[in-house]
Amino acid sequence: MSYRLDPAMPMSEALRRVAFAELELAHGALATPPERHSGVHSARKCLKRLRSLLLLVRPGMPEPAFLTLTNRLAQIARGLAAARDAAALTDAIDKLERETGAGPGLGPLHSLRAWLQKRRHAAEQNLERSAASDAMRGLLEIRPAFAGLAVYPDDFRSLSKGLRQCYRATREAFRHAFVSERDEEVHEWRKGVQHHWRQMQLLAPCWPSELSARAEAARSLSQVLGDDHDISLLIRLISTPTMMFGTPDETAAFLKRCRRRHKALRKEARAQGERLFAERARPFAERIETYWQIASGDAAKAKAEARPDNVVAFGELRSPRAG
């Protein structure tokens, strides 16, 4: 997978390599009309990975450069959101039906699914007319800005600070989410978990077995929180007074089913979050920095050992000392 930083490379060069690979993937995903729907999903994932990368390196970048890049990525993503969001809610009601089984509370599903499919069809028509081409143009226009991506100092120190800040913010969002239990707070935590998952993917080469497992755990938690978010949206949608998808009794039974599923998802998310974010931010970031320094040193040593004996690297020439 291209979404990995290479400990053997100078940090800024490694960052640019990853960023350009994601831009290429996103553009290619949108350029294939027969697979446009899955292409939108793939392109949005690339954009999210780029935003996670920028958050990780933010302390080593000029703030105006960070804001310019993140704002332009967000603008591209917004143009693709409608088609994906309509599809996600359709998938959510299918999953709710599978996981909660037959019984009362499924009455509004048929009309709700039909309404969402119309919404999805309208979004996909707009995607074909202009949204996909606008996004592809935006991806090409942002390439020169990523060509100048660099951090100072050009090593892991900037990333260590960014990792500590992101991890601490996500840990605090976890605490706030389960104090308030408000949907908005849980969704904010979810965004932090998604960034943590992708940042662990980026840094996995410094210790693949440990950080790949951590990335997988964060991905699993992100999926639970994604299901939670979709259920929240369904509850909000079917509770809207102007939206009638069934009789009052059918609607009440459907909401009861949604809330029961919601409660189970929150319980699972809390249990996973307590394990994943048990460590405090500073020791966590310092530990990852140590892993990276070891991996970077090992890579430099391997590179030196692989160099033929009769080749002298630039900068290693020494003048003989005067007698």
Secondary structure, DSSP 4 states (H G I P E B T S, - for coil): ------TTS-HHHHHHHHHHHHHHHHHHHHT-GGGHHHHHHHHHHHHHHHHHHHHHHGGGS-HHHHHHHHHHHHHHHHHHHHHHHHHHHHHHHHHHHHHH-SSTT-TTHHHHHHHHHHHHHHHHHHIIIIIHHHHHHHHHHHHHHHHT---SSSSHHHHHHHHHHHHHHHHHHHHHHHHH--HHHHHHHHHHHHHHHHHHHHHGGGSHHHHHHHHHHHHHHHHHHHHHHHHHHHHHHHH-TT---S-HHHHHHHHHHHHHHHHHHHHHHHHHHHHHT-S-HHHHHHHHHHHHHHHHHHHHHHHHHHS-TT---TT---PPPP-
